[in-house]
């Protein structure tokens, strides 16, 4: 039976570290006695007779005092690797037993500690992957079984009935201004960023962060508005300080029911898009997103083309008058009486100007979709 807590890569890393400390060749054998990793590459994959005896006979150690070249045996000391009371492999130190035996217990224990740490790390990674898959299903599954999701969530420490705010992070290279999709970051860099976020949220097990569909998503459970802002602001600052990435974020309102998380995701996505265009706001809440902010997120070239199209049949003087009328209409929330009072004209005169806009452009301020397009002409 092979060891279950150690990969060849991890084993090789351990033997390299140990050799740097004691300057002796070191081997790690798996649960079948095969050399899994060695500082002597020629020995990898060989069956280690000493390790095999320890495994089969349950020996606490085995000292080999003489080389036996025909059997591939070298002098040294071999000790069992035990994790959680279970034999998982054997570690061997090559050299004169009188010299290397002094290192035996220390090297054995250090190896076990490192493997236990690797085990915990791998278990945590598996848990995070399971949570990521769960949250992806929660956010995007076409036909979710809400009862099953609730059960799975509780097993993973995520209560879908609790109020969650969604934060969505955007990253771009600080030196070039080029937007960096999370999928374009190295796996190590993404892992470091997630580790930093988890460290910031330490002590808040109901919170969660992951890279899902190439976006860094943070779920904040039961956080007040100020707590959410402070947490996300600190995360952005830390990413900028340690990774040189300009960072922005959008934060949704809190969910009221499990299905609400999908609305929250869309709110966070909208707010993050606005934050990415803002010159003075790193973190934007969805309820701070105004029509003006959304307009500013539209490329200027598109707004200019729209302006030319809408006013193509207008003289410069008409365009100036129409622009004033449109601005006033939105400034006073469509209240014609207030609009007229602001311009010191009769309400019928203001209504007449609105009618002229409709005749000359084909767009009616009283029709919502037309009004939005006319509003876009104000920001050129």
ABEGO torsion letter per residue (X at the ends): XBBAABBAAAAAAAAAAAAAAAGBBBBBBBAAGBBABBABAAABGBBBAAAAAAAAAGBABBBBABBBAAAGBBBEBBBBBBBGGBBAEBBBBBEBAAAAAAAAAAAAAAAAAAAAAAAAAAAAAAAAAAAAAAAAAAAABABBBAAAAAAAAAAAGBBAABBBBBBBBBBBBAAAGBBBBAAABBAAAAAAAAAAAAAAABGBAABBBBBBGGBBBBBBBGBBAAAAAAAAAAAAAAAAAAAGBBBBBBBBBBBABAAAAAAAAAAAAAAAAAAAABAABABBBAAABBAAAAAAABBAAAAAAAAAAAAAABBAAAAAAAAAAAAAAAAAGGBAAAAAAAAGBBAAAAAAAAAAAAAAAGBBAABAAAAAAAAAAABX
